[in-house]
Amino acid sequence: MNVSRALRATAFAFAALFSGSALAAGGPALVVELESGRVLHAERATDPWFPASITKLMTAYVALDKVRSGQMSMETLLTVTDGAAALPPSKMGFKPGTQIRLDNALKIMMVKSANDIAATIAENIGGSIDGFADLMNAHAQRLGMVSSHFVNPHGLPDERNQTSARDMAILARALLLEFPQDRELFDIGAVQFGRRIMRNTNGLIGRYPGADGMKTGFICSAGFNVVASATRSGRHLITVVLGAQSANERTIKAAELFDRGFSSKVNFTNPELAALPVSSNTTPPDMRPVICDRRGPMPQEEDAPAVAETDSNIPNLFSSEVMAFAGDTAEKPVRTVLGPRAAVQPERVWIGLNPPSEAELAAQAAAEEAAEQARKAKTKKATASKKAPAKKTDAKAADESETADKEPVKSTAKGKDHGRASVAVKPVSGNAKPASKASAKAPQKADANGKPKSVAN
């Protein structure tokens, strides 16, 4: 037993050391010009990495290719399967058998990053997850994504999933150049389903000037990833950041890379993506020890409210180990300040073929409100029951009820109702605030049989 524990501790130490070294050296990063495909900055750009939810960019590519070939349309109805409905969050939670149009499914997948919707797209197109993964890998090979292999459409943890910053830049270019009519799919600030408003987790949208897509991703083993796109003064750049330690760091690093990219010029000395040297690493590092196994709260996919507005001092940005920006000078460009996210008008999404009427929307809102109130009542009752004191003797209960009659105590606990979410940015929360200690310890009075009965109820 002691030997087994020692081996596990040693393995953990090596994993932490390797992962920590990877982070200390700076996670993979890449800046490329969309039209020319020329690389402005490359930092471990061909190292293998776990993709997390940026996998959904390839899911979108396969779906858009089906539309391009005429095998599907944006109005094609997809059916939620049992397997899709059983996946863990992030998810929409639709019941098996629910039907949703492909265009609405793509919007939800890009903004909400819903795993059940990604699986729904996959199973309806490929017949199964494995069948769809075959399509993903065939497209990856055709596009020249030599370091990528996909086994699912959503990026949930699987050690067989891997990609690289270079490969994701290739995929991003393909999406933007091959499907120009669908570029807005990657630049949606928020979507609204019924009363639920879901904001895009891409911290650049609505905050970085010119930001126009594309997708974030996070699992413990990958860290925080983003494939981002921005346009300024007629130039369109793609930036890839992998393995950031937080959502804030991911956003700040991507913004600074864009700043430096737009301050640089492209010429014939800038290599193309295909010319980047192949990494000597063959497997992605596991970042879990330094991302999720450290002390503190579990990392969140969205940016925290406070985001640094000063230079982030990105490690190795100008070291001899990375390709520096062409034409860069000793002075750093002016740092773009990331303020609060601008208000956005969410795009309406729905289930079924046709958009709901005003009467249907009102009925849906009423049903959601009733379900929310029922859920809160159930939670409150369960909490009160859990915290209720054990039964006492009839005499003691009578004594306590007499005290309660003289000095009644009112509960001050109130549940937070986020049902009417702001159209600007706030997603709806389904979490009720737990009952306060005051309400849990409220005095009791006896019923007709002398048994304790809660005053709050």
VEXTI-388153 format. One record per residue (C-alpha): residue number from 1; residue in three letters; x, y, z. Coordinates in pm, 1 decimal, decimal comma, always signed. Each point is the difference from the previous one (the first is absolute). Last residue first. Example, Ala and Ser with C-alpha at 12.3 -4.5 7.8 and 13.67 -1.06 7.14 Angstrom:
// VEXTI-388153
(node 2; SER; (+1367,0; -106,0; +714,0))
(node 1; ALA; (-137,0; -344,0; +66,0))
// end
This chain:
// VEXTI-388153
(node 457; ASN; (-4363,1; +2721,3; +728,2))
(node 456; ALA; (+214,7; +260,8; +170,0))
(node 455; VAL; (-153,7; -83,8; +342,7))
(node 454; SER; (+114,5; -362,8; -27,4))
(node 453; LYS; (-223,3; -256,8; +172,7))
(node 452; PRO; (+106,1; -207,8; +299,8))
(node 451; LYS; (-237,3; -279,1; +111,8))
(node 450; GLY; (-246,3; +68,3; +281,6))
(node 449; ASN; (-286,9; -170,8; -170,9))
(node 448; ALA; (-179,6; +324,9; -80,9))
(node 447; ASP; (+316,5; +144,7; -150,6))
(node 446; ALA; (+298,7; +119,7; +197,1))
(node 445; LYS; (+199,7; +313,3; -57,4))
(node 444; GLN; (+347,0; +28,1; -144,3))
(node 443; PRO; (+284,8; +242,5; +31,3))
(node 442; ALA; (+192,8; +91,0; -320,2))
(node 441; LYS; (+344,6; -162,2; -18,0))
(node 440; ALA; (-1,4; -62,6; -373,5))
(node 439; SER; (-148,6; +343,4; -65,4))
(node 438; ALA; (+280,1; +174,7; +185,8))
(node 437; LYS; (+265,8; -217,4; -158,7))
(node 436; SER; (-106,5; +133,0; -337,7))
(node 435; ALA; (-179,2; -211,3; -257,9))
(node 434; PRO; (+207,1; -74,4; -308,1))
(node 433; LYS; (-19,5; +240,5; -295,9))
(node 432; ALA; (-165,1; -164,3; -296,5))
(node 431; ASN; (+207,5; -96,5; -302,6))
(node 430; GLY; (-155,9; +6,4; -343,4))
(node 429; SER; (+207,7; +286,8; -123,4))
(node 428; VAL; (-98,6; +182,5; -317,5))
(node 427; PRO; (+284,7; +144,6; -199,1))
(node 426; LYS; (+89,7; +367,5; +47,3))
(node 425; VAL; (+120,8; +184,5; -308,6))
(node 424; ALA; (-209,3; +281,8; -131,1))
(node 423; VAL; (-347,7; -147,4; -18,8))
(node 422; SER; (-2,8; -4,7; +378,0))
(node 421; ALA; (-149,4; -314,5; +145,9))
(node 420; ARG; (-355,4; -1,2; +127,8))
(node 419; GLY; (+18,5; -341,9; +164,1))
(node 418; HIS; (+289,6; +94,5; +224,7))
(node 417; ASP; (-201,6; -49,9; +314,8))
(node 416; LYS; (+219,4; -10,6; +309,2))
(node 415; GLY; (-167,3; -187,9; +282,5))
(node 414; LYS; (-59,4; +186,8; +326,6))
(node 413; ALA; (+98,3; -105,5; +346,2))
(node 412; THR; (-106,9; +240,7; +271,9))
(node 411; SER; (-211,0; -250,0; +195,9))
(node 410; LYS; (-221,5; +155,0; +264,5))
(node 409; VAL; (+40,1; -84,9; +365,6))
(node 408; PRO; (-298,0; -0,7; +238,5))
(node 407; GLU; (+78,4; +101,8; +358,4))
(node 406; LYS; (-296,3; -74,7; +227,1))
(node 405; ASP; (-162,1; -267,1; -212,4))
(node 404; ALA; (+340,7; -154,8; -69,8))
(node 403; THR; (+70,7; -27,3; +370,3))
(node 402; GLU; (-327,8; -187,4; +48,4))
(node 401; SER; (+85,8; -225,9; -294,0))
(node 400; GLU; (+333,8; -78,1; +162,4))
(node 399; ASP; (-161,1; -105,9; +326,9))
(node 398; ALA; (-258,1; -208,8; -183,8))
(node 397; ALA; (+274,9; -173,6; -195,4))
(node 396; LYS; (+178,7; -74,7; +323,9))
(node 395; ALA; (-312,5; -157,8; +145,0))
(node 394; ASP; (-81,5; -195,9; -316,5))
(node 393; THR; (+350,5; -143,5; -9,3))
(node 392; LYS; (+231,3; +116,2; -273,9))
(node 391; LYS; (+11,4; -67,6; -372,5))
(node 390; ALA; (+334,1; +70,0; -170,5))
(node 389; PRO; (+68,3; +350,3; -124,3))
(node 388; ALA; (-94,6; +103,8; -357,7))
(node 387; LYS; (+304,8; +70,1; -224,1))
(node 386; LYS; (-71,9; -264,0; -260,7))
(node 385; SER; (-373,5; +68,1; +0,7))
(node 384; ALA; (+54,9; +372,8; -45,4))
(node 383; THR; (+241,9; -62,9; -286,6))
(node 382; ALA; (-238,8; -243,6; -170,3))
(node 381; LYS; (-289,9; +244,6; +36,0))
(node 380; LYS; (+205,4; +286,7; -138,8))
(node 379; THR; (+122,1; -211,8; -291,0))
(node 378; LYS; (-354,5; -112,4; -81,5))
(node 377; ALA; (-129,0; +356,3; +15,8))
(node 376; LYS; (+284,4; +119,1; -221,5))
(node 375; ARG; (-68,2; -273,5; -255,3))
(node 374; ALA; (-370,1; +81,3; -3,8))
(node 373; GLN; (+79,4; +368,8; -51,0))
(node 372; GLU; (+233,0; -84,3; -288,5))
(node 371; ALA; (-253,1; -233,4; -161,0))
(node 370; ALA; (-268,9; +267,3; +23,8))
(node 369; GLU; (+230,1; +262,0; -152,4))
(node 368; GLU; (+101,9; -238,5; -279,2))
(node 367; ALA; (-366,6; -74,2; -75,8))
(node 366; ALA; (-84,2; +369,8; -1,5))
(node 365; ALA; (+292,8; +77,4; -230,2))
(node 364; GLN; (-103,8; -282,2; -235,0))
(node 363; ALA; (-358,2; +129,3; -9,3))
(node 362; ALA; (+122,7; +352,2; -75,0))
(node 361; LEU; (+230,4; -130,1; -273,0))
(node 360; GLU; (-286,9; -201,4; -147,7))
(node 359; ALA; (-223,0; +309,7; -5,2))
(node 358; GLU; (+276,1; +204,5; -162,8))
(node 357; SER; (+41,1; -268,8; -263,9))
(node 356; PRO; (+277,6; -259,1; +17,5))
(node 355; PRO; (+254,9; -35,3; -280,2))
(node 354; ASN; (-76,2; -288,6; -236,5))
(node 353; LEU; (+162,7; -341,7; -20,0))
(node 352; GLY; (+11,2; -123,4; +358,2))
(node 351; ILE; (+208,6; +129,6; +287,6))
(node 350; TRP; (+90,2; +366,9; +31,1))
(node 349; VAL; (+279,3; +255,3; -27,3))
(node 348; ARG; (-28,6; +378,3; +31,4))
(node 347; GLU; (+318,0; +199,2; -49,8))
(node 346; PRO; (+103,2; +209,2; +297,9))
(node 345; GLN; (+31,4; +377,6; -42,8))
(node 344; VAL; (+335,5; +92,5; +145,7))
(node 343; ALA; (+120,2; +244,3; +263,1))
(node 342; ALA; (+373,0; +70,9; -11,1))
(node 341; ARG; (+228,7; -203,1; +225,2))
(node 340; PRO; (+161,8; +201,9; +274,1))
(node 339; GLY; (+344,3; +140,6; -79,7))
(node 338; LEU; (+292,2; -167,3; -170,1))
(node 337; VAL; (+269,1; +262,3; -50,7))
(node 336; THR; (+199,7; -41,5; -320,7))
(node 335; ARG; (+370,5; +20,0; +79,7))
(node 334; VAL; (+199,5; +248,2; -203,8))
(node 333; PRO; (+264,0; -189,7; -192,8))
(node 332; LYS; (+316,1; -118,6; +175,6))
(node 331; GLU; (+320,7; +185,6; -62,3))
(node 330; ALA; (+303,5; -203,1; -101,6))
(node 329; THR; (-127,1; -16,1; -355,0))
(node 328; ASP; (-189,2; -270,9; -183,5))
(node 327; GLY; (+46,9; -26,0; -375,2))
(node 326; ALA; (-104,5; -362,7; -6,4))
(node 325; PHE; (-143,3; -119,8; +329,5))
(node 324; ALA; (+229,4; -235,2; +185,3))
(node 323; MET; (+28,0; -370,4; -86,7))
(node 322; VAL; (+48,6; -176,6; +329,2))
(node 321; GLU; (+292,3; -154,7; +185,5))
(node 320; SER; (+220,2; +308,8; -25,6))
(node 319; SER; (-232,4; +177,6; +240,3))
(node 318; PHE; (-226,4; +282,9; -108,2))
(node 317; LEU; (-336,6; -118,4; +129,5))
(node 316; ASN; (+174,1; -240,0; +236,7))
(node 315; PRO; (-237,3; +70,8; +287,7))
(node 314; ILE; (-291,0; +239,4; -61,1))
(node 313; ASN; (+54,9; +311,3; +207,7))
(node 312; SER; (-375,5; +67,6; +38,0))
(node 311; ASP; (+15,0; +368,9; -87,6))
(node 310; THR; (-265,6; +189,7; +189,9))
(node 309; GLU; (-378,4; -23,1; +6,3))
(node 308; ALA; (-28,2; -306,6; +219,5))
(node 307; VAL; (-349,4; -148,2; -1,8))
(node 306; ALA; (-232,9; +29,6; +299,6))
(node 305; PRO; (-341,3; -158,8; -64,0))
(node 304; ALA; (+148,4; -351,1; -36,6))
(node 303; ASP; (+17,0; -123,9; -358,0))
(node 302; GLU; (-219,8; -300,7; -78,6))
(node 301; GLU; (+109,6; -364,8; +0,7))
(node 300; GLN; (+33,5; -19,1; +378,4))
(node 299; PRO; (+291,7; -139,0; +200,2))
(node 298; MET; (-100,7; -204,2; +308,0))
(node 297; PRO; (+51,4; +203,1; +315,8))
(node 296; GLY; (+333,5; +7,6; +179,7))
(node 295; ARG; (+285,6; -239,0; +54,2))
(node 294; ARG; (+159,3; -173,8; -296,8))
(node 293; ASP; (-136,7; -315,6; -159,7))
(node 292; CYS; (-190,6; +184,1; -273,6))
(node 291; ILE; (+250,7; +189,8; -215,1))
(node 290; VAL; (+345,3; -97,8; +128,0))
(node 289; PRO; (-56,0; -372,0; +50,5))
(node 288; ARG; (-251,8; -19,5; -289,1))
(node 287; MET; (+238,8; +125,7; -268,1))
(node 286; ASP; (+57,4; -341,1; -159,5))
(node 285; PRO; (+257,8; +49,0; -274,2))
(node 284; PRO; (-104,3; -100,4; -351,9))
(node 283; THR; (+174,9; -297,8; -162,0))
(node 282; THR; (+256,1; -20,9; -281,4))
(node 281; ASN; (+246,6; +270,7; +93,5))
(node 280; SER; (+285,4; +68,5; -243,0))
(node 279; SER; (-211,2; +269,0; -162,2))
(node 278; VAL; (-8,1; +32,9; -379,0))
(node 277; PRO; (+155,2; +316,2; -139,3))
(node 276; LEU; (-236,5; +263,5; -144,1))
(node 275; ALA; (-0,7; -7,5; -381,0))
(node 274; ALA; (-364,6; -104,8; -37,8))
(node 273; LEU; (-114,5; +313,3; +181,5))
(node 272; GLU; (+177,4; +228,7; -244,3))
(node 271; PRO; (+328,5; +159,7; +96,2))
(node 270; ASN; (+48,7; +377,4; +31,3))
(node 269; THR; (+307,8; +100,7; -198,0))
(node 268; PHE; (-213,7; +91,4; -302,8))
(node 267; ASN; (-158,5; +289,7; +184,0))
(node 266; VAL; (-265,7; +61,7; +266,5))
(node 265; LYS; (-1,6; +315,6; +208,2))
(node 264; SER; (-27,9; +37,2; +374,8))
(node 263; SER; (-209,9; +236,0; +216,1))
(node 262; PHE; (-316,1; -201,0; -74,2))
(node 261; GLY; (+177,6; -310,6; +127,6))
(node 260; ARG; (+126,0; +168,6; +313,4))
(node 259; ASP; (-347,0; +113,2; +98,1))
(node 258; PHE; (-148,6; -337,7; -98,9))
(node 257; LEU; (+255,0; -178,1; +219,7))
(node 256; GLU; (-89,0; +236,7; +283,9))
(node 255; ALA; (-369,7; -76,1; -35,7))
(node 254; ALA; (+62,4; -377,1; -11,5))
(node 253; LYS; (+214,4; +22,8; +314,0))
(node 252; ILE; (-263,2; +201,9; +185,0))
(node 251; THR; (-285,1; -233,4; -94,3))
(node 250; ARG; (+185,3; -319,5; +94,9))
(node 249; GLU; (+127,0; +154,6; +321,8))
(node 248; ASN; (-353,3; +96,1; +97,6))
(node 247; ALA; (-134,4; -347,9; -77,0))
(node 246; SER; (+267,7; -148,2; +222,1))
(node 245; GLN; (+326,0; -195,8; -13,7))
(node 244; ALA; (+46,2; +33,6; -375,8))
(node 243; GLY; (+63,4; -331,7; -176,0))
(node 242; LEU; (-58,6; +95,7; -361,6))
(node 241; VAL; (-19,1; +340,6; -170,8))
(node 240; VAL; (-78,8; +25,0; -371,6))
(node 239; THR; (-19,7; +332,8; -181,4))
(node 238; ILE; (-148,2; +60,0; -344,8))
(node 237; LEU; (+52,4; +332,5; -175,6))
(node 236; HIS; (-204,4; +198,6; -254,6))
(node 235; ARG; (+148,1; +321,8; -134,7))
(node 234; GLY; (-221,6; +271,0; -153,5))
(node 233; SER; (+83,0; +255,2; +267,5))
(node 232; ARG; (-84,5; -246,1; +278,4))
(node 231; THR; (-162,6; -342,5; -6,6))
(node 230; ALA; (+3,3; -257,2; +280,4))
(node 229; SER; (-21,4; -378,8; +33,3))
(node 228; ALA; (+49,4; -222,0; +303,8))
(node 227; VAL; (+71,4; -367,4; +64,6))
(node 226; VAL; (-0,1; -36,8; +376,1))
(node 225; ASN; (+129,2; -245,3; +257,1))
(node 224; PHE; (-6,2; -3,4; +381,3))
(node 223; GLY; (+175,9; -292,0; +166,4))
(node 222; ALA; (+25,6; -324,4; -191,6))
(node 221; SER; (-17,9; -269,3; +269,8))
(node 220; CYS; (-249,1; +194,8; +209,8))
(node 219; ILE; (-238,6; +54,4; -288,7))
(node 218; PHE; (-61,6; +330,9; -174,4))
(node 217; GLY; (-88,2; +124,5; -345,5))
(node 216; THR; (-65,6; +328,8; -177,1))
(node 215; LYS; (-129,3; +64,8; -350,5))
(node 214; MET; (+2,3; +264,3; -288,0))
(node 213; GLY; (-66,2; +294,3; -48,6))
(node 212; ASP; (-17,5; +360,6; -129,4))
(node 211; ALA; (+232,3; +215,5; +214,1))
(node 210; GLY; (+46,0; +339,3; -169,7))
(node 209; PRO; (+53,1; +201,6; +316,4))
(node 208; TYR; (+32,8; -240,7; +297,3))
(node 207; ARG; (-292,3; +15,6; +242,5))
(node 206; GLY; (-321,4; -108,8; -173,4))
(node 205; ILE; (+147,0; -336,9; -85,7))
(node 204; LEU; (+344,0; -37,2; +160,6))
(node 203; GLY; (-114,3; -194,4; +306,5))
(node 202; ASN; (-121,3; -292,5; -211,3))
(node 201; THR; (-242,1; -168,1; +242,3))
(node 200; ASN; (-297,7; +103,5; -212,0))
(node 199; ARG; (-298,4; +94,7; +213,0))
(node 198; MET; (-310,0; -211,6; +55,7))
(node 197; ILE; (-339,3; +161,7; +54,3))
(node 196; ARG; (-271,5; -230,1; +130,0))
(node 195; ARG; (-352,2; +140,9; -10,8))
(node 194; GLY; (-99,5; -208,3; -302,1))
(node 193; PHE; (+327,8; -87,4; -167,2))
(node 192; GLN; (+217,9; +306,9; -43,9))
(node 191; VAL; (+342,9; +10,8; -162,1))
(node 190; ALA; (+292,0; +226,0; +83,5))
(node 189; GLY; (+292,8; +188,4; -156,9))
(node 188; ILE; (-13,3; -181,7; -333,4))
(node 187; ASP; (+328,7; +31,2; -192,3))
(node 186; PHE; (+69,4; -358,5; -110,4))
(node 185; LEU; (-326,9; -46,1; -189,4))
(node 184; GLU; (+51,7; +342,2; -157,4))
(node 183; ARG; (+260,4; -157,1; -227,3))
(node 182; ASP; (-262,0; -218,1; -170,9))
(node 181; GLN; (-9,9; +167,3; -341,3))
(node 180; PRO; (+380,0; -6,6; -11,4))
(node 179; PHE; (-2,9; -383,0; +9,9))
(node 178; GLU; (+321,3; -112,5; -170,2))
(node 177; LEU; (+215,5; +292,2; +113,8))
(node 176; LEU; (-117,2; +35,5; +360,8))
(node 175; LEU; (-35,2; -371,6; +75,2))
(node 174; ALA; (+319,5; -95,8; -181,6))
(node 173; ARG; (+200,2; +272,6; +174,4))
(node 172; ALA; (-126,3; -121,3; +338,8))
(node 171; LEU; (+92,1; -359,3; -85,4))
(node 170; ILE; (+356,2; +93,5; -98,2))
(node 169; ALA; (+29,7; +209,4; +316,9))
(node 168; MET; (-120,6; -301,0; +199,0))
(node 167; ASP; (+268,4; -214,5; -159,0))
(node 166; ARG; (+275,1; +247,9; +83,7))
(node 165; ALA; (-111,1; +31,9; +361,1))
(node 164; SER; (+9,7; -377,9; +30,8))
(node 163; THR; (-253,0; -286,7; +23,2))
(node 162; GLN; (-81,9; -294,4; +223,9))
(node 161; ASN; (-280,5; -230,7; +105,3))
(node 160; ARG; (+115,3; -353,1; +88,2))
(node 159; GLU; (+30,0; +86,9; +369,9))
(node 158; ASP; (-374,7; +61,1; +14,8))
(node 157; PRO; (-146,0; +286,7; +199,6))
(node 156; LEU; (-304,2; +172,3; -157,1))
(node 155; GLY; (+96,4; +163,4; -328,7))
(node 154; HIS; (-348,3; +26,9; -150,3))
(node 153; PRO; (-7,3; -199,8; -324,9))
(node 152; ASN; (+177,9; -315,6; +123,2))
(node 151; VAL; (+301,9; -211,1; -96,6))
(node 150; PHE; (+210,1; +267,1; -170,9))
(node 149; HIS; (+361,6; -17,5; -115,6))
(node 148; SER; (+215,0; +297,8; -86,9))
(node 147; SER; (+374,0; +38,2; -55,2))
(node 146; VAL; (-6,5; -17,2; -382,4))
(node 145; MET; (-278,0; +253,2; -52,4))
(node 144; GLY; (+66,6; +16,8; -374,7))
(node 143; LEU; (-353,5; +90,4; -109,7))
(node 142; ARG; (-59,6; -345,7; -150,0))
(node 141; GLN; (+119,6; -169,6; +318,2))
(node 140; ALA; (-226,7; +212,8; +217,9))
(node 139; HIS; (-294,6; -64,2; -233,6))
(node 138; ALA; (+48,4; -377,2; +27,2))
(node 137; ASN; (+47,0; +31,3; +376,6))
(node 136; MET; (-330,7; +180,4; +47,6))
(node 135; LEU; (-184,3; -244,0; -227,5))
(node 134; ASP; (+135,0; -295,6; +198,4))
(node 133; ALA; (-103,6; +177,7; +320,2))
(node 132; PHE; (-354,5; +15,9; -140,9))
(node 131; GLY; (-13,2; -376,3; -40,3))
(node 130; ASP; (+140,5; -51,9; +348,3))
(node 129; ILE; (-260,1; +231,8; +152,4))
(node 128; SER; (-275,5; -179,5; -187,8))
(node 127; GLY; (-209,9; +37,1; -316,6))
(node 126; GLY; (+251,0; +253,8; -129,8))
(node 125; ILE; (-234,2; +293,6; -62,8))
(node 124; ASN; (-271,7; -57,4; +260,2))
(node 123; GLU; (+245,5; -139,2; +253,5))
(node 122; ALA; (+240,9; +289,9; -39,4))
(node 121; ILE; (-251,3; +284,4; +12,8))
(node 120; THR; (-162,1; -152,6; +309,1))
(node 119; ALA; (+343,4; -51,0; +157,6))
(node 118; ALA; (+79,9; +369,2; -45,1))
(node 117; ILE; (-343,3; +85,0; +145,0))
(node 116; ASP; (+57,9; -216,2; +308,4))
(node 115; ASN; (+342,5; +159,3; +48,8))
(node 114; ALA; (-136,3; +354,9; +7,6))
(node 113; SER; (+270,8; +254,8; -75,6))
(node 112; LYS; (-255,9; +269,3; +92,1))
(node 111; VAL; (+112,6; +229,8; -280,8))
(node 110; MET; (+134,1; -225,6; -277,5))
(node 109; MET; (-216,7; -300,4; +85,9))
(node 108; ILE; (-313,7; +211,4; +40,3))
(node 107; LYS; (+55,4; +165,5; -337,6))
(node 106; LEU; (+73,6; -333,4; -168,7))
(node 105; ALA; (-315,7; -160,5; +142,4))
(node 104; ASN; (-210,8; +295,8; -111,5))
(node 103; ASP; (+132,8; -32,9; -354,8))
(node 102; LEU; (-49,0; -378,0; +2,6))
(node 101; ARG; (-363,7; +23,4; +103,9))
(node 100; ILE; (-103,7; -161,3; +326,8))
(node 99; GLN; (-207,4; -306,7; +82,5))
(node 98; THR; (-55,3; -136,2; +349,7))
(node 97; GLY; (-11,6; -380,5; +2,8))
(node 96; PRO; (+219,3; -32,7; +306,7))
(node 95; LYS; (-67,7; +288,1; +240,5))
(node 94; PHE; (+188,9; +328,7; -40,4))
(node 93; GLY; (+247,6; +76,7; +279,1))
(node 92; MET; (+173,7; +291,4; -170,5))
(node 91; LYS; (+348,7; -117,2; +92,6))
(node 90; SER; (+333,7; +102,5; +153,8))
(node 89; PRO; (-35,8; -235,5; +160,7))
(node 88; PRO; (+14,3; -382,7; +11,3))
(node 87; LEU; (-132,3; -225,5; -280,0))
(node 86; ALA; (-319,6; -201,5; +52,3))
(node 85; ALA; (-208,6; +196,3; -252,3))
(node 84; ALA; (+246,3; -83,1; -278,5))
(node 83; GLY; (-13,4; -372,0; +74,2))
(node 82; ASP; (-379,2; -4,2; +15,7))
(node 81; THR; (-18,6; +174,4; -336,4))
(node 80; VAL; (-103,4; +356,2; -87,3))
(node 79; THR; (-151,3; +6,2; -348,4))
(node 78; LEU; (+129,9; +232,1; -273,4))
(node 77; LEU; (-232,5; +190,8; -233,6))
(node 76; THR; (+150,5; +132,8; -323,7))
(node 75; GLU; (-67,5; +374,0; -29,9))
(node 74; MET; (+368,8; +87,9; -50,3))
(node 73; SER; (-1,2; -239,5; -292,1))
(node 72; MET; (+138,3; -349,5; -43,0))
(node 71; GLN; (+154,4; -220,9; -270,5))
(node 70; GLY; (+40,1; +299,9; -230,4))
(node 69; SER; (+380,0; -17,6; -3,8))
(node 68; ARG; (+29,5; +339,6; +167,9))
(node 67; VAL; (-244,5; -106,2; +272,5))
(node 66; LYS; (+204,2; -312,7; +73,6))
(node 65; ASP; (+315,9; +213,4; +0,8))
(node 64; LEU; (-161,7; +229,5; +255,8))
(node 63; ALA; (-61,7; -299,7; +228,3))
(node 62; VAL; (+357,6; -130,2; -31,8))
(node 61; TYR; (+141,3; +348,5; +65,9))
(node 60; ALA; (-226,6; +53,6; +302,9))
(node 59; THR; (+125,1; -321,7; +159,7))
(node 58; MET; (+354,7; +114,3; -82,1))
(node 57; LEU; (-64,0; +326,0; +184,9))
(node 56; LYS; (-155,9; -206,5; +280,4))
(node 55; THR; (+344,5; -140,1; +82,1))
(node 54; ILE; (+68,7; +347,8; +140,5))
(node 53; SER; (-189,9; -157,0; +288,5))
(node 52; ALA; (+297,9; -186,3; +151,8))
(node 51; PRO; (+294,8; -11,6; -245,3))
(node 50; PHE; (+253,1; -208,0; +196,0))
(node 49; TRP; (+341,0; +107,9; -127,0))
(node 48; PRO; (+272,6; -124,0; -233,9))
(node 47; ASP; (+285,7; +249,9; -50,1))
(node 46; THR; (-4,9; +150,2; -350,4))
(node 45; ALA; (-29,2; +365,2; +99,3))
(node 44; ARG; (+254,5; -11,0; +281,0))
(node 43; GLU; (-6,9; +379,7; -34,5))
(node 42; ALA; (-53,4; +131,2; -351,6))
(node 41; HIS; (-52,7; +365,4; -90,4))
(node 40; LEU; (-79,0; +174,9; -326,6))
(node 39; VAL; (-68,9; -311,3; -206,5))
(node 38; ARG; (-109,1; +45,2; -361,0))
(node 37; GLY; (-330,9; -152,1; -107,7))
(node 36; SER; (-32,3; +277,0; -257,0))
(node 35; GLU; (-368,8; +82,6; +51,9))
(node 34; LEU; (-36,9; -81,6; +368,3))
(node 33; GLU; (+324,6; +138,1; +139,2))
(node 32; VAL; (+135,3; -228,6; +270,7))
(node 31; VAL; (+69,3; +39,1; +371,9))
(node 30; LEU; (+90,3; -307,2; +204,4))
(node 29; ALA; (+28,9; -103,5; +362,3))
(node 28; PRO; (+87,5; -320,9; +181,8))
(node 27; GLY; (+22,2; +33,3; +378,4))
(node 26; GLY; (+277,3; +208,5; +154,1))
(node 25; ALA; (+326,5; -148,6; +123,1))
(node 24; ALA; (-126,0; +12,2; +356,4))
(node 23; LEU; (-315,9; -175,5; -113,3))
(node 22; ALA; (+185,3; -288,8; -156,5))
(node 21; SER; (+237,7; -18,6; +294,5))
(node 20; GLY; (-296,5; -19,9; +235,8))
(node 19; SER; (-152,0; -278,5; -207,9))
(node 18; PHE; (+321,8; -200,0; +3,4))
(node 17; LEU; (+61,2; +58,6; +370,6))
(node 16; ALA; (-363,6; -64,9; +90,9))
(node 15; ALA; (-3,4; -321,3; -199,0))
(node 14; PHE; (+330,4; -109,9; +156,1))
(node 13; ALA; (-130,2; +76,2; +349,2))
(node 12; PHE; (-329,1; -181,2; -67,4))
(node 11; ALA; (+185,8; -307,7; -120,9))
(node 10; THR; (+220,1; +6,8; +310,3))
(node 9; ALA; (-302,5; +31,8; +227,9))
(node 8; ARG; (-173,0; -288,9; -177,4))
(node 7; LEU; (+312,5; -214,4; +30,5))
(node 6; ALA; (+32,7; +83,5; +367,6))
(node 5; ARG; (-364,5; -86,6; +61,9))
(node 4; SER; (+44,9; -336,0; -170,7))
(node 3; VAL; (+314,6; -69,4; +201,7))
(node 2; ASN; (-183,5; +82,3; +322,3))
(node 1; MET; (-281,3; -242,1; -93,0))
// end
